[in-house]
């Protein structure tokens, strides 16, 4: 299981350049005019994880299969999108389909790249997008609440739950806050997710800086980091131009280039790690002579559900999970060494899978 992250932002902030870099393609047309991306481009990328390479080397795996992550390059929103401005309705519909939003903000000066508002102010840009999403949610809530009236009169329990949640969302939105600030109980979580409100999506602010600011950020990105901290949101600094250059290099050349730029890792790695934290995801591994493979699950997933990510039959017929912690697998030089050292555990249905676990599932067919 990967996850789907929508790349959004005002026109000409570097969304398509970042998308091209992330997916190593030129599928998104990066052009210096608004709405050059109308239909959303979708690209899948491998999630880099050095642990997978280590496990494959120890086990002598013939192939390595990383887990994957989907990026959706959504066309640039503008002020008035909630009312259909700039093909806004189509863009807002695309946002509904993603798990999280990577909000790209322009944090660089460049007279050759037009800004749709005629200035560089990433915090103001963020507010434009958030306002449009909030207005779209309010319009959606008002329509849905009106449509529930008849069911409520008939005593429909599901309708009553929806009405209660919609009213809570409307109250915070009218107070100028996104719906994600609503405190939702475990009992209501499924119904809340089903509302598909735009402002419930977790947000990662992506500060697109100039090449010289990629290592430490700049005054613009500092403003965004402060805003994100105030909201309890996440932020990451990336130079889309550097990422695009790196995407054209082989592994050795990319490492040399990063060293020259004073960067410890590629922006993609930081972006994915921030995305995992944002959505509370983690990785477990299956390792053998044929392949070493990474699988993504939500944090707190019990072993049978983790097995179901591989195949539904694994979950239905789950017996137990033979489990080795990543550090133990490495320290003991593989599965056999871990067994001999007493580091392989037999875990049952109640076991909650940990990040980095190396698992082998036993199940009834």
Secondary structure by P-SEA (a helix, b strand, c coil): cbbbbbbbbcccccaaaaaaaaaccccccccccccccccbbbbbbccccaaaaaaaaaacccbbbbbbbbbbbcccccccccccccaaaaaaaaaaaccccbbbbbcccccccccccccccaaaaaaaaaaaaaaaaaaaaaaaaaaaaaaaaaccaaaaaaaaaaaaaaaaaaaccccccccccccaaaaaaacccccccbbbbbbcccccccccccaaaaaaaaaaaaacbbbbbbcaaaaaaaaaccaaaaaaaaaaacccccaaaaaaaaaaaaacccccccccccbbbbbbbcccccaaaaaaaacaaaaaaccccccccaaaaaaaccaaaaaaacccccccccccccccccccccccc
